Structure formats: C-alpha cells, structure tokens
Amino acid sequence: MPGLSLEKIPSEELCAGELIEYCSCRYVCGDSWGLHESIVLAVDNNPDNFLPVSLDTGEALPLSNFMRRRRDSAGNDLSIEVVKWRKLRAYKLKPGKARRPTQASALRKALSAAVDAVREALRAESAETSYRHPKGGEVNLARSDRLSNHETAPSSL
C-alpha cells in the first residue's frame, strides 16, 4: 500500500502560541514517556533552518519529527478527529513569536518566590520568638521551648 503524498494531505498551518503534542527523539518510538506537550514560542519559515520551531520545553524539534496540534494560539482546543499526526515539514509554517516564558524560567521564578516566602516566614518567626534581655544579649524563646528532657536551659538567663 503506497503512502500518501504531501499534496493529498490537507494543509495545516502552525503558528506561535499553539499547544502541540510530539514524540520526543530521546525515547523509543511508542513509549508513553516520549509523548510530550509544549507551546510553540517561535516559528521561523526559513527553508535553510532545520529546527524552525522553538518550544517552551527547550527541546529541539527537527523537520522529520511527528507532531500534531492540540490547541490553537487563541486557546481553542482542537478536536483529535480533525488534527492528524504528521511530520513537522508537512505543516505550513507561519513565522512569528509568542510572548510566553519557557518552562525553565517559569520554574526558576516559582522556586525563587517559594524561597523568598520561606525566608520571610523564618524572619517573622525569629522576630516573634526573640527579645533582648535587660542585662544584654538576645534570648531566643523558640530555642528554649524546644529543649528536650535531658537538656537544661542556659544558666546565664
């Protein structure tokens, strides 16, 4: 049975900002771990470019890679019956860029915010549990509350 020629496949356009599903080259074909979803950040339709699509995962997507569109750039879900698996080279590439963060930069921002929140909580806890002793020195109430049975409080208090 002969395969379909590119002329017989209905044309689909790939734009920046669309959600795609693709098989990663890092896994064996058919392995469920290799199936990824990503947002297209940029599309370059230069015929000399072998990696015309920039993804938010940072993964390279060569022209020979199989993929399908899942959501258009307006955020509308595409029916699986309508979109078909095809090689990237079969798509009509519409050049453009989407202003979205990569997954790595979004993770870095979230982790930085979490670390800042923990630091602020520790500062607030430290301020609530410490006071200055009239004879000098700082007493940490949190430390004295956590003494075990075999420990004794410092005698300098």
C-alpha positions as CSV (number, residue, x, y, z in Angstrom):
1,M,0.0,0.0,0.0
2,P,1.6,3.3,-1.1
3,G,1.8,6.2,1.4
4,L,0.1,9.5,1.0
5,S,1.9,12.2,-0.9
6,L,2.2,15.7,0.6
7,E,-0.3,17.0,-2.0
8,K,-3.0,14.7,-0.8
9,I,-2.8,15.7,2.9
10,P,-5.0,18.7,3.8
11,S,-2.8,21.7,4.7
12,E,-2.5,22.8,8.3
13,E,-0.8,25.9,9.5
14,L,1.5,26.0,12.5
15,C,1.7,29.4,14.4
16,A,3.5,30.6,17.5
17,G,1.5,30.2,20.7
18,E,-0.1,26.9,19.8
19,L,0.0,23.8,22.0
20,I,1.4,20.8,20.2
21,E,1.9,17.2,21.1
22,Y,5.0,15.4,19.8
23,C,7.1,12.4,20.2
24,S,10.5,13.2,21.8
25,C,13.5,11.8,20.0
26,R,15.1,10.9,23.3
27,Y,12.7,7.9,23.8
28,V,11.9,4.8,21.9
29,C,9.0,5.3,19.5
30,G,5.8,4.2,21.1
31,D,7.0,4.7,24.6
32,S,4.5,6.8,26.6
33,W,7.4,8.6,28.3
34,G,8.3,10.1,24.9
35,L,4.9,11.8,24.4
36,H,5.2,15.5,25.3
37,E,3.1,18.6,25.1
38,S,4.7,22.0,24.5
39,I,3.8,25.5,23.5
40,V,5.4,26.9,20.3
41,L,7.3,30.0,21.2
42,A,8.6,30.9,17.8
43,V,8.3,29.8,14.2
44,D,10.9,30.5,11.5
45,N,9.9,29.6,8.0
46,N,13.4,30.0,6.5
47,P,13.9,26.9,4.3
48,D,17.6,26.6,5.4
49,N,16.6,26.2,9.1
50,F,16.4,22.5,10.1
51,L,15.0,23.5,13.5
52,P,12.3,26.1,12.6
53,V,10.3,25.7,15.8
54,S,11.2,27.0,19.3
55,L,9.4,25.2,22.1
56,D,8.8,26.2,25.8
57,T,10.4,23.0,26.9
58,G,13.7,24.0,25.1
59,E,13.7,20.7,23.2
60,A,14.7,20.7,19.6
61,L,12.1,19.7,17.1
62,P,13.5,18.7,13.7
63,L,11.5,18.8,10.5
64,S,11.3,14.9,10.5
65,N,9.6,14.8,13.9
66,F,6.0,13.6,14.2
67,M,3.6,16.0,15.9
68,R,0.0,17.3,16.0
69,R,-1.6,20.5,17.1
70,R,-3.8,20.3,20.3
71,R,-4.8,23.9,20.9
72,D,-4.6,27.0,18.6
73,S,-3.0,30.3,19.5
74,A,-6.4,31.7,20.6
75,G,-6.7,28.9,23.3
76,N,-9.4,26.8,21.5
77,D,-9.0,23.1,21.8
78,L,-8.7,21.2,18.6
79,S,-10.7,18.0,18.0
80,I,-8.4,14.9,17.9
81,E,-10.5,13.7,14.9
82,V,-9.6,16.8,13.0
83,V,-5.8,17.1,13.7
84,K,-3.6,14.3,12.5
85,W,-0.1,13.1,13.3
86,R,2.2,14.4,10.6
87,K,5.8,15.4,10.2
88,L,6.7,19.0,11.0
89,R,7.8,19.5,7.4
90,A,4.2,18.8,6.3
91,Y,2.9,22.0,8.1
92,K,2.7,25.4,6.6
93,L,4.8,27.4,8.9
94,K,3.6,30.9,9.8
95,P,6.5,33.0,11.1
96,G,6.1,34.7,14.5
97,K,6.8,34.8,18.2
98,A,4.7,34.3,21.3
99,R,5.5,36.2,24.5
100,R,5.5,33.3,27.0
101,P,8.1,32.1,29.4
102,T,9.9,28.9,28.9
103,Q,9.2,26.1,31.4
104,A,12.7,26.5,32.9
105,S,12.2,30.2,33.5
106,A,8.7,29.7,35.0
107,L,10.1,27.0,37.3
108,R,13.0,29.3,38.4
109,K,10.5,32.1,39.1
110,A,8.3,29.8,41.2
111,L,11.2,28.4,43.1
112,S,12.6,31.9,43.8
113,A,9.2,33.0,45.1
114,A,9.0,29.9,47.3
115,V,12.4,30.5,48.8
116,D,11.6,34.2,49.4
117,A,8.4,33.2,51.2
118,V,10.2,30.7,53.4
119,R,12.9,33.3,54.3
120,E,10.2,35.9,55.2
121,A,8.4,33.3,57.3
122,L,11.6,32.5,59.1
123,R,12.4,36.2,59.7
124,A,8.9,36.7,61.1
125,E,9.2,33.6,63.4
126,S,12.6,34.8,64.5
127,A,11.3,38.3,65.3
128,E,8.3,36.8,67.3
129,T,10.4,34.4,69.4
130,S,13.4,36.6,70.3
131,Y,13.7,39.5,72.7
132,R,16.6,41.5,74.2
133,H,17.4,40.6,77.8
134,P,17.8,43.7,80.1
135,K,21.3,42.6,81.1
136,G,22.3,42.3,77.4
137,G,22.2,39.5,74.9
138,E,19.4,38.1,72.9
139,V,17.2,35.3,74.2
140,N,15.5,33.0,71.6
141,L,12.2,31.7,73.0
142,A,11.9,29.2,70.2
143,R,15.1,27.5,71.3
144,S,14.1,27.3,75.0
145,D,10.6,25.8,74.0
146,R,12.3,23.0,72.1
147,L,14.6,21.8,74.9
148,S,14.4,18.0,75.3
149,N,14.2,16.4,78.8
150,H,17.9,15.8,79.1
151,E,18.9,19.4,78.2
152,T,18.8,22.3,80.6
153,A,18.2,26.0,79.9
154,P,21.3,28.1,79.8
155,S,22.2,29.4,83.3
156,S,23.0,32.9,82.1
157,L,19.3,33.8,81.9
